[in-house]
Amino acid sequence: MHNALLYEDTPEDLQRVIDFARRRLELIAGTGSTSAATTTETNMSTTAPPSPTGSLAKLIWDNVSDGQRSQEVLRTLPGDDTQGMTPTELGEQMTPDENGHLLSKGSVRASILNLRRVEKRLREEGRIKGRLVQAEWSDADGANRYHLRPEDHAVIAAL
């Protein structure tokens, strides 16, 4: 399935990616100004050292908008792979929607996908390595069971 069908980038997100790529090409070709691009290059360097686990959780948390369901997913996910939760189980534990209905597994998956997008962007920028949200396929449930590593769970719980 094409990524455009899975999530929608805002025009600002797309423009930021285009501008970054343009600056990179100009720097490589030696035709661009290094003054404006240097700050962005430094902040988005692909050679940044990997972040420690605790800062991985904090960095992803900080890059997800306040009040989004994605933050609630992070708070709800267990910190143990033996207690991983399916999207349906997560929806049952999360705050109901404005009409009082439990969240659908599709809504929970959308929140997890948003977290994956943030992870992917931060990895591409070289700011992190690895994944915060862990997934294990369960044949018994016919779905992924999601969890955090215990150390990431502790960081999220402290936020």
N, C-alpha and C positions, 0 to 999 in steps of 0.2 A: 504494500500500500504506500502511496506517495505521502511524504511528510505533510504536505499542504492539507491533506485531508484529516490529519491527526490533530493539528493545532493551527491557530491563526496568529501569524506575526503581525504586530502593529506596524504601520508605515514608519514609525520612529525606529523600531528595531531593525527593519530592513535598511533604512537609510544609514544607521550607525554601522552596520556591517559593510555596506557599500563604501562609505567614507573611510573606514579602517583599511579595507582592501586597496582602495585607491592610494592612500598614504603609503602603504607598504610597497606597492608597485613603484611609486614615485621615488621612494627612498632606495629601493633596489636599483632602479635605473639611474639614480643620481640626479634626477631632475626636480625633485621636490625640496621644499624648504624643510630644514630639520628643526626649526624653532617650534612650530605648532605641532609637528608630528612627534617630536621627541617625547613630550609628556605622555601622549597616547601610547607610543611605542614602549615607554618604560612601564606604564600601568598595565599594558596588555601583552607584555613580553611572553613569548612561548618558551622561554628558558627559565622561568621562575622556578624556584625550588619547590618541591612538593610540600603541601601543608601538613602539619601534624593532624592526627585524627580529630582532636578536639576543635581545632580551628576550621577543619573541613565542615563540621556540623554548624558551627557559628557562621561561617562564611555563606553557606547555602541558606541558612535561616535569614541572614541579613539581606540576601538577594531575592527573597520572596516577599512580596508586598504584605504589609501588616493587614491582618484581618482576613487574609485569603484562606480558603479551605486547605491549601497546601500546608500552611503552618499547623492547622488543626490535625492534619494527617500525621505530621511529624510528632506532634505531642501524643497522638493516640497509638502510634506504632510501638510494639513491644521491643524490648532490648535483648531479645533472646530468640535464636532461630527455631527453637523447639516450640515457641509460642507464636510463630508467625501468623498473620491474619489475612484472610481473603478480602477483596474489596467489599463483599457483602457484609462480612463481619465488622470491618472498619466502619461502614455506613451505619451499622446498628449501634456503635459506640460513640459516634460523633453527634454533634448538635443537630437536631432536626432542621429542615428548611423552614422558611417563613410561614408555611402552611401547616407546620407540625408533622410533616411526613419524614420518615427515615430517608436518608440519602440513598439513591440508587447506586448499584455497583458501577454504572457508567459515570456518575458524578464523582465517585471516589477515584475511579481510574483517570478521569480528567485531571484531578488534583495531583495524582501520582505522576502523570505525564508532564504536568507543569514543573514538578520537581526535577524530573529527568531533563527537561529543557534547560533549566537553570544549571544543573550538573554539567550538561554537555557544553553549554556556553563557557562556563568557568574552566572546564578542561581544555577547550579550544584556545582559550586565552592563556593557558599555561598556569593558571592560578591554583588548580587542584589536580590531584590524580585520584583515580578510584571513584567509587560510588558511595553515597550516603545511604540510600534506600537499597536494601538487599532483597532479592526475590528468589524464592525457591519454588519450583514447580511441584504441585501435589497431584499425583494421579488420583488419589482418593477424592479430592475436591474438584478435580478438573480445572484448577485455577492456580495462579501464583499465590504464594503466601508471602507477605511482605513483613520485614522487620528491620531494625537498626542493630548495629553492633552495640554491645553493652556500653562501651565508652562514649559512643555517639549519643546513645539514649540518655546517659547521665548529663551530657552537655546540654541537650535539648531540654531536659527536665529542669535544669538550672536557669534557663532563659525566661 
